[in-house]
Amino acid sequence: MVHFEKSWFGGVRINGKNYRDVLTVGEEVEPRDWKRLEQAFGRGHWLGDWEVEKLLSGKPEIIIIGNGTEGALEVTEEIKKKIKEAGVELKILLTPQAIEEFNNLYQAGRRVNALIHTTC
């Protein structure tokens, strides 16, 4: 079971463990690969193709993207289109709302994956 307990600028607590930014796929929680993000984009305010592929794995009904406390994480139109074409609903929310929505959907038995960005 994945349960977001709280978020703050620069972190999130899931099942009693603190993380920076994370991907949740099914029952798995994985820290985002900051080194790879910085090599690809120079910073972590973008989604990598490899992250989108992970989010689409396990046949989710919904993908939630927590785009930070100020909404700085960029979700390109290309990524939105790719998720829509896969038949998956996409919700992009500020991180505090994203973790609340994730918990509600997950507890309701929905297949939901998430990427949570915890800074700006």
VMD Tcl script that builds the backbone (N, CA, C; Angstrom):
set m [mol new atoms 360]
animate dup $m
set s [atomselect $m all]
$s set {name element resname resid chain x y z} {
  {N N MET 1 A 0.836 -1.186 0.000}
  {CA C MET 1 A 0.000 0.000 0.000}
  {C C MET 1 A 0.879 1.248 0.000}
  {N N VAL 2 A 0.511 2.205 -0.821}
  {CA C VAL 2 A 1.219 3.483 -0.878}
  {C C VAL 2 A 0.320 4.541 -0.250}
  {N N HIS 3 A 0.841 5.242 0.746}
  {CA C HIS 3 A 0.075 6.308 1.377}
  {C C HIS 3 A 0.981 7.519 1.601}
  {N N PHE 4 A 0.614 8.638 0.973}
  {CA C PHE 4 A 1.320 9.895 1.193}
  {C C PHE 4 A 0.839 10.473 2.510}
  {N N GLU 5 A 1.769 10.710 3.419}
  {CA C GLU 5 A 1.406 11.270 4.720}
  {C C GLU 5 A 1.398 12.791 4.700}
  {N N LYS 6 A 2.414 13.377 4.070}
  {CA C LYS 6 A 2.464 14.839 3.973}
  {C C LYS 6 A 3.541 15.241 2.983}
  {N N SER 7 A 3.475 16.509 2.584}
  {CA C SER 7 A 4.513 17.069 1.724}
  {C C SER 7 A 4.943 18.415 2.293}
  {N N TRP 8 A 6.118 18.817 1.925}
  {CA C TRP 8 A 6.667 20.119 2.291}
  {C C TRP 8 A 7.609 20.513 1.167}
  {N N PHE 9 A 8.058 21.752 1.176}
  {CA C PHE 9 A 8.959 22.211 0.121}
  {C C PHE 9 A 10.240 21.382 0.192}
  {N N GLY 10 A 10.467 20.577 -0.843}
  {CA C GLY 10 A 11.669 19.749 -0.923}
  {C C GLY 10 A 11.508 18.333 -0.413}
  {N N GLY 11 A 10.292 17.944 -0.015}
  {CA C GLY 11 A 10.147 16.576 0.478}
  {C C GLY 11 A 8.720 16.103 0.581}
  {N N VAL 12 A 8.606 14.789 0.726}
  {CA C VAL 12 A 7.315 14.134 0.884}
  {C C VAL 12 A 7.539 12.901 1.756}
  {N N ARG 13 A 6.541 12.561 2.572}
  {CA C ARG 13 A 6.625 11.358 3.395}
  {C C ARG 13 A 5.598 10.351 2.896}
  {N N ILE 14 A 6.111 9.140 2.598}
  {CA C ILE 14 A 5.275 8.041 2.130}
  {C C ILE 14 A 5.533 6.848 3.037}
  {N N ASN 15 A 4.478 6.333 3.637}
  {CA C ASN 15 A 4.600 5.151 4.502}
  {C C ASN 15 A 5.737 5.300 5.523}
  {N N GLY 16 A 5.861 6.485 6.114}
  {CA C GLY 16 A 6.846 6.718 7.155}
  {C C GLY 16 A 8.254 7.013 6.676}
  {N N LYS 17 A 8.472 7.067 5.369}
  {CA C LYS 17 A 9.808 7.321 4.820}
  {C C LYS 17 A 9.811 8.628 4.038}
  {N N ASN 18 A 10.850 9.432 4.243}
  {CA C ASN 18 A 10.966 10.717 3.555}
  {C C ASN 18 A 11.702 10.561 2.228}
  {N N TYR 19 A 11.212 11.308 1.230}
  {CA C TYR 19 A 11.797 11.323 -0.112}
  {C C TYR 19 A 11.898 12.764 -0.585}
  {N N ARG 20 A 12.658 12.964 -1.652}
  {CA C ARG 20 A 12.678 14.252 -2.342}
  {C C ARG 20 A 11.548 14.212 -3.375}
  {N N ASP 21 A 11.819 13.892 -4.606}
  {CA C ASP 21 A 10.795 13.702 -5.635}
  {C C ASP 21 A 10.657 12.207 -5.888}
  {N N VAL 22 A 9.445 11.763 -6.226}
  {CA C VAL 22 A 9.221 10.326 -6.405}
  {C C VAL 22 A 8.308 10.016 -7.579}
  {N N LEU 23 A 8.412 8.761 -8.009}
  {CA C LEU 23 A 7.451 8.145 -8.916}
  {C C LEU 23 A 6.817 7.009 -8.135}
  {N N THR 24 A 5.508 6.874 -8.239}
  {CA C THR 24 A 4.838 5.700 -7.679}
  {C C THR 24 A 4.207 4.955 -8.837}
  {N N VAL 25 A 4.496 3.671 -8.896}
  {CA C VAL 25 A 3.950 2.800 -9.928}
  {C C VAL 25 A 3.442 1.564 -9.222}
  {N N GLY 26 A 2.120 1.418 -9.192}
  {CA C GLY 26 A 1.532 0.317 -8.436}
  {C C GLY 26 A 1.892 0.450 -6.966}
  {N N GLU 27 A 2.518 -0.557 -6.419}
  {CA C GLU 27 A 2.918 -0.572 -5.003}
  {C C GLU 27 A 4.339 -0.071 -4.790}
  {N N GLU 28 A 5.014 0.337 -5.854}
  {CA C GLU 28 A 6.424 0.724 -5.749}
  {C C GLU 28 A 6.592 2.236 -5.694}
  {N N VAL 29 A 7.544 2.644 -4.868}
  {CA C VAL 29 A 7.911 4.052 -4.746}
  {C C VAL 29 A 9.381 4.155 -5.133}
  {N N GLU 30 A 9.672 5.033 -6.067}
  {CA C GLU 30 A 11.027 5.156 -6.581}
  {C C GLU 30 A 11.443 6.623 -6.612}
  {N N PRO 31 A 12.583 6.966 -6.022}
  {CA C PRO 31 A 13.063 8.345 -6.133}
  {C C PRO 31 A 13.338 8.698 -7.599}
  {N N ARG 32 A 13.073 9.938 -7.958}
  {CA C ARG 32 A 13.420 10.389 -9.310}
  {C C ARG 32 A 14.931 10.401 -9.450}
  {N N ASP 33 A 15.413 10.135 -10.652}
  {CA C ASP 33 A 16.844 10.071 -10.949}
  {C C ASP 33 A 17.347 11.472 -11.287}
  {N N TRP 34 A 17.758 12.199 -10.230}
  {CA C TRP 34 A 18.181 13.593 -10.408}
  {C C TRP 34 A 19.391 13.730 -11.298}
  {N N LYS 35 A 20.314 12.793 -11.205}
  {CA C LYS 35 A 21.507 12.872 -12.047}
  {C C LYS 35 A 21.115 12.799 -13.521}
  {N N ARG 36 A 20.233 11.882 -13.838}
  {CA C ARG 36 A 19.780 11.738 -15.228}
  {C C ARG 36 A 18.981 12.956 -15.673}
  {N N LEU 37 A 18.132 13.488 -14.805}
  {CA C LEU 37 A 17.362 14.691 -15.143}
  {C C LEU 37 A 18.269 15.879 -15.417}
  {N N GLU 38 A 19.284 16.055 -14.571}
  {CA C GLU 38 A 20.205 17.180 -14.759}
  {C C GLU 38 A 21.027 17.014 -16.025}
  {N N GLN 39 A 21.403 15.784 -16.361}
  {CA C GLN 39 A 22.137 15.551 -17.608}
  {C C GLN 39 A 21.254 15.854 -18.816}
  {N N ALA 40 A 19.991 15.473 -18.736}
  {CA C ALA 40 A 19.082 15.649 -19.869}
  {C C ALA 40 A 18.580 17.082 -20.011}
  {N N PHE 41 A 18.277 17.735 -18.871}
  {CA C PHE 41 A 17.598 19.033 -18.922}
  {C C PHE 41 A 18.314 20.159 -18.182}
  {N N GLY 42 A 19.306 19.834 -17.383}
  {CA C GLY 42 A 19.991 20.856 -16.595}
  {C C GLY 42 A 19.320 21.129 -15.260}
  {N N ARG 43 A 18.120 20.582 -15.062}
  {CA C ARG 43 A 17.387 20.724 -13.802}
  {C C ARG 43 A 16.230 19.731 -13.785}
  {N N GLY 44 A 15.538 19.632 -12.669}
  {CA C GLY 44 A 14.495 18.632 -12.512}
  {C C GLY 44 A 13.082 19.116 -12.752}
  {N N HIS 45 A 12.915 20.244 -13.462}
  {CA C HIS 45 A 11.578 20.782 -13.690}
  {C C HIS 45 A 10.947 20.268 -14.985}
  {N N TRP 46 A 11.418 19.147 -15.487}
  {CA C TRP 46 A 10.889 18.528 -16.693}
  {C C TRP 46 A 10.678 17.048 -16.420}
  {N N LEU 47 A 9.871 16.405 -17.252}
  {CA C LEU 47 A 9.678 14.960 -17.180}
  {C C LEU 47 A 10.523 14.303 -18.256}
  {N N GLY 48 A 11.265 13.280 -17.862}
  {CA C GLY 48 A 12.015 12.516 -18.842}
  {C C GLY 48 A 11.128 11.488 -19.524}
  {N N ASP 49 A 11.466 11.130 -20.762}
  {CA C ASP 49 A 10.711 10.105 -21.481}
  {C C ASP 49 A 10.670 8.803 -20.685}
  {N N TRP 50 A 11.785 8.464 -20.045}
  {CA C TRP 50 A 11.866 7.238 -19.247}
  {C C TRP 50 A 10.887 7.280 -18.077}
  {N N GLU 51 A 10.623 8.482 -17.535}
  {CA C GLU 51 A 9.666 8.615 -16.442}
  {C C GLU 51 A 8.239 8.396 -16.940}
  {N N VAL 52 A 7.942 8.927 -18.107}
  {CA C VAL 52 A 6.614 8.753 -18.686}
  {C C VAL 52 A 6.365 7.268 -18.956}
  {N N GLU 53 A 7.371 6.571 -19.469}
  {CA C GLU 53 A 7.228 5.134 -19.722}
  {C C GLU 53 A 6.937 4.384 -18.426}
  {N N LYS 54 A 7.637 4.738 -17.342}
  {CA C LYS 54 A 7.376 4.095 -16.051}
  {C C LYS 54 A 5.968 4.404 -15.561}
  {N N LEU 55 A 5.535 5.653 -15.713}
  {CA C LEU 55 A 4.193 6.034 -15.266}
  {C C LEU 55 A 3.106 5.290 -16.031}
  {N N LEU 56 A 3.376 4.960 -17.281}
  {CA C LEU 56 A 2.393 4.238 -18.097}
  {C C LEU 56 A 2.426 2.730 -17.847}
  {N N SER 57 A 3.447 2.248 -17.138}
  {CA C SER 57 A 3.536 0.807 -16.899}
  {C C SER 57 A 2.503 0.368 -15.860}
  {N N GLY 58 A 2.100 -0.892 -15.943}
  {CA C GLY 58 A 1.111 -1.424 -15.013}
  {C C GLY 58 A -0.318 -1.057 -15.360}
  {N N LYS 59 A -0.536 -0.498 -16.539}
  {CA C LYS 59 A -1.880 -0.151 -17.027}
  {C C LYS 59 A -2.689 0.697 -16.044}
  {N N PRO 60 A -2.189 1.881 -15.694}
  {CA C PRO 60 A -2.956 2.734 -14.784}
  {C C PRO 60 A -4.201 3.297 -15.471}
  {N N GLU 61 A -5.185 3.617 -14.654}
  {CA C GLU 61 A -6.362 4.333 -15.147}
  {C C GLU 61 A -6.070 5.830 -15.161}
  {N N ILE 62 A -5.279 6.256 -14.175}
  {CA C ILE 62 A -5.022 7.680 -13.948}
  {C C ILE 62 A -3.548 7.876 -13.627}
  {N N ILE 63 A -2.981 8.935 -14.158}
  {CA C ILE 63 A -1.646 9.385 -13.764}
  {C C ILE 63 A -1.812 10.754 -13.154}
  {N N ILE 64 A -1.243 10.915 -11.968}
  {CA C ILE 64 A -1.249 12.211 -11.293}
  {C C ILE 64 A 0.167 12.760 -11.312}
  {N N ILE 65 A 0.283 14.015 -11.690}
  {CA C ILE 65 A 1.568 14.696 -11.629}
  {C C ILE 65 A 1.430 15.842 -10.652}
  {N N GLY 66 A 2.211 15.755 -9.576}
  {CA C GLY 66 A 2.310 16.848 -8.624}
  {C C GLY 66 A 3.402 17.768 -9.137}
  {N N ASN 67 A 3.012 18.929 -9.640}
  {CA C ASN 67 A 3.980 19.778 -10.341}
  {C C ASN 67 A 4.684 20.796 -9.452}
  {N N GLY 68 A 4.737 20.524 -8.150}
  {CA C GLY 68 A 5.488 21.367 -7.222}
  {C C GLY 68 A 4.585 22.249 -6.389}
  {N N THR 69 A 5.190 22.958 -5.462}
  {CA C THR 69 A 4.410 23.835 -4.592}
  {C C THR 69 A 3.942 25.089 -5.332}
  {N N GLU 70 A 4.643 25.439 -6.413}
  {CA C GLU 70 A 4.287 26.616 -7.204}
  {C C GLU 70 A 3.940 26.268 -8.651}
  {N N GLY 71 A 3.915 24.983 -8.980}
  {CA C GLY 71 A 3.554 24.561 -10.329}
  {C C GLY 71 A 4.660 24.689 -11.359}
  {N N ALA 72 A 5.928 24.626 -10.951}
  {CA C ALA 72 A 7.046 24.859 -11.859}
  {C C ALA 72 A 7.411 23.675 -12.755}
  {N N LEU 73 A 6.989 22.467 -12.387}
  {CA C LEU 73 A 7.333 21.304 -13.211}
  {C C LEU 73 A 6.590 21.390 -14.535}
  {N N GLU 74 A 7.325 21.312 -15.632}
  {CA C GLU 74 A 6.751 21.429 -16.972}
  {C C GLU 74 A 6.236 20.083 -17.467}
  {N N VAL 75 A 5.029 20.068 -17.976}
  {CA C VAL 75 A 4.471 18.892 -18.639}
  {C C VAL 75 A 4.158 19.332 -20.062}
  {N N THR 76 A 4.944 18.846 -21.005}
  {CA C THR 76 A 4.799 19.292 -22.387}
  {C C THR 76 A 3.523 18.751 -23.017}
  {N N GLU 77 A 3.098 19.407 -24.088}
  {CA C GLU 77 A 1.928 18.945 -24.840}
  {C C GLU 77 A 2.188 17.554 -25.406}
  {N N GLU 78 A 3.412 17.278 -25.792}
  {CA C GLU 78 A 3.778 15.955 -26.322}
  {C C GLU 78 A 3.542 14.866 -25.271}
  {N N ILE 79 A 3.914 15.139 -24.034}
  {CA C ILE 79 A 3.702 14.168 -22.952}
  {C C ILE 79 A 2.219 14.004 -22.672}
  {N N LYS 80 A 1.492 15.108 -22.624}
  {CA C LYS 80 A 0.040 15.032 -22.411}
  {C C LYS 80 A -0.614 14.179 -23.486}
  {N N LYS 81 A -0.208 14.381 -24.736}
  {CA C LYS 81 A -0.765 13.635 -25.866}
  {C C LYS 81 A -0.438 12.150 -25.735}
  {N N LYS 82 A 0.785 11.832 -25.375}
  {CA C LYS 82 A 1.204 10.431 -25.242}
  {C C LYS 82 A 0.370 9.709 -24.179}
  {N N ILE 83 A 0.128 10.362 -23.069}
  {CA C ILE 83 A -0.666 9.760 -21.995}
  {C C ILE 83 A -2.119 9.596 -22.437}
  {N N LYS 84 A -2.657 10.612 -23.083}
  {CA C LYS 84 A -4.044 10.541 -23.569}
  {C C LYS 84 A -4.200 9.423 -24.598}
  {N N GLU 85 A -3.235 9.305 -25.516}
  {CA C GLU 85 A -3.302 8.262 -26.543}
  {C C GLU 85 A -3.214 6.861 -25.940}
  {N N ALA 86 A -2.615 6.750 -24.750}
  {CA C ALA 86 A -2.541 5.461 -24.057}
  {C C ALA 86 A -3.853 5.137 -23.348}
  {N N GLY 87 A -4.818 6.070 -23.405}
  {CA C GLY 87 A -6.119 5.848 -22.779}
  {C C GLY 87 A -6.104 6.055 -21.277}
  {N N VAL 88 A -5.163 6.879 -20.808}
  {CA C VAL 88 A -5.001 7.120 -19.378}
  {C C VAL 88 A -5.380 8.569 -19.071}
  {N N GLU 89 A -6.155 8.746 -18.020}
  {CA C GLU 89 A -6.520 10.087 -17.568}
  {C C GLU 89 A -5.307 10.733 -16.911}
  {N N LEU 90 A -5.089 12.014 -17.167}
  {CA C LEU 90 A -3.969 12.749 -16.586}
  {C C LEU 90 A -4.498 13.880 -15.720}
  {N N LYS 91 A -3.987 13.959 -14.495}
  {CA C LYS 91 A -4.314 15.067 -13.595}
  {C C LYS 91 A -3.004 15.735 -13.202}
  {N N ILE 92 A -2.923 17.035 -13.450}
  {CA C ILE 92 A -1.745 17.819 -13.075}
  {C C ILE 92 A -2.199 18.792 -12.008}
  {N N LEU 93 A -1.638 18.642 -10.821}
  {CA C LEU 93 A -2.058 19.438 -9.669}
  {C C LEU 93 A -0.837 19.916 -8.897}
  {N N LEU 94 A -1.010 20.996 -8.140}
  {CA C LEU 94 A 0.044 21.379 -7.202}
  {C C LEU 94 A 0.273 20.207 -6.257}
  {N N THR 95 A 1.488 20.029 -5.818}
  {CA C THR 95 A 1.849 18.831 -5.058}
  {C C THR 95 A 0.956 18.548 -3.851}
  {N N PRO 96 A 0.621 19.513 -2.994}
  {CA C PRO 96 A -0.253 19.169 -1.861}
  {C C PRO 96 A -1.600 18.583 -2.301}
  {N N GLN 97 A -2.190 19.138 -3.357}
  {CA C GLN 97 A -3.457 18.625 -3.867}
  {C C GLN 97 A -3.255 17.277 -4.565}
  {N N ALA 98 A -2.112 17.112 -5.224}
  {CA C ALA 98 A -1.826 15.869 -5.939}
  {C C ALA 98 A -1.736 14.683 -4.988}
  {N N ILE 99 A -1.073 14.865 -3.852}
  {CA C ILE 99 A -0.950 13.722 -2.933}
  {C C ILE 99 A -2.289 13.399 -2.275}
  {N N GLU 100 A -3.099 14.421 -2.041}
  {CA C GLU 100 A -4.437 14.183 -1.492}
  {C C GLU 100 A -5.295 13.424 -2.508}
  {N N GLU 101 A -5.238 13.850 -3.756}
  {CA C GLU 101 A -6.002 13.182 -4.820}
  {C C GLU 101 A -5.514 11.747 -5.009}
  {N N PHE 102 A -4.192 11.560 -4.984}
  {CA C PHE 102 A -3.645 10.210 -5.100}
  {C C PHE 102 A -4.205 9.311 -3.998}
  {N N ASN 103 A -4.106 9.771 -2.757}
  {CA C ASN 103 A -4.599 8.957 -1.635}
  {C C ASN 103 A -6.068 8.607 -1.792}
  {N N ASN 104 A -6.891 9.573 -2.190}
  {CA C ASN 104 A -8.328 9.326 -2.361}
  {C C ASN 104 A -8.590 8.276 -3.440}
  {N N LEU 105 A -7.933 8.421 -4.584}
  {CA C LEU 105 A -8.138 7.490 -5.689}
  {C C LEU 105 A -7.597 6.104 -5.356}
  {N N TYR 106 A -6.418 6.064 -4.760}
  {CA C TYR 106 A -5.779 4.798 -4.399}
  {C C TYR 106 A -6.641 4.028 -3.401}
  {N N GLN 107 A -7.145 4.754 -2.393}
  {CA C GLN 107 A -7.987 4.111 -1.375}
  {C C GLN 107 A -9.321 3.647 -1.958}
  {N N ALA 108 A -9.752 4.283 -3.026}
  {CA C ALA 108 A -10.991 3.888 -3.692}
  {C C ALA 108 A -10.785 2.701 -4.638}
  {N N GLY 109 A -9.549 2.207 -4.706}
  {CA C GLY 109 A -9.259 1.041 -5.524}
  {C C GLY 109 A -8.928 1.335 -6.971}
  {N N ARG 110 A -8.676 2.594 -7.288}
  {CA C ARG 110 A -8.319 2.964 -8.664}
  {C C ARG 110 A -6.848 2.641 -8.921}
  {N N ARG 111 A -6.529 2.314 -10.159}
  {CA C ARG 111 A -5.138 2.074 -10.557}
  {C C ARG 111 A -4.528 3.432 -10.908}
  {N N VAL 112 A -3.726 3.947 -9.998}
  {CA C VAL 112 A -3.183 5.291 -10.160}
  {C C VAL 112 A -1.683 5.270 -9.940}
  {N N ASN 113 A -0.960 5.893 -10.870}
  {CA C ASN 113 A 0.470 6.103 -10.742}
  {C C ASN 113 A 0.710 7.600 -10.601}
  {N N ALA 114 A 1.856 7.962 -10.044}
  {CA C ALA 114 A 2.104 9.391 -9.809}
  {C C ALA 114 A 3.561 9.744 -9.935}
  {N N LEU 115 A 3.798 10.979 -10.318}
  {CA C LEU 115 A 5.106 11.609 -10.224}
  {C C LEU 115 A 4.897 12.846 -9.349}
  {N N ILE 116 A 5.676 12.921 -8.285}
  {CA C ILE 116 A 5.515 14.024 -7.334}
  {C C ILE 116 A 6.814 14.826 -7.283}
  {N N HIS 117 A 6.698 16.089 -7.662}
  {CA C HIS 117 A 7.806 17.056 -7.604}
  {C C HIS 117 A 7.584 17.902 -6.363}
  {N N THR 118 A 8.618 18.063 -5.551}
  {CA C THR 118 A 8.396 18.665 -4.224}
  {C C THR 118 A 8.960 20.069 -4.031}
  {N N THR 119 A 9.663 20.607 -5.013}
  {CA C THR 119 A 10.126 21.989 -4.836}
  {C C THR 119 A 9.215 22.916 -5.626}
  {N N CYS 120 A 9.743 24.005 -6.119}
  {CA C CYS 120 A 8.922 25.001 -6.806}
  {C C CYS 120 A 8.240 24.402 -7.988}
}
mol reanalyze $m
mol bondsrecalc $m
mol representation Tube
mol addrep $m
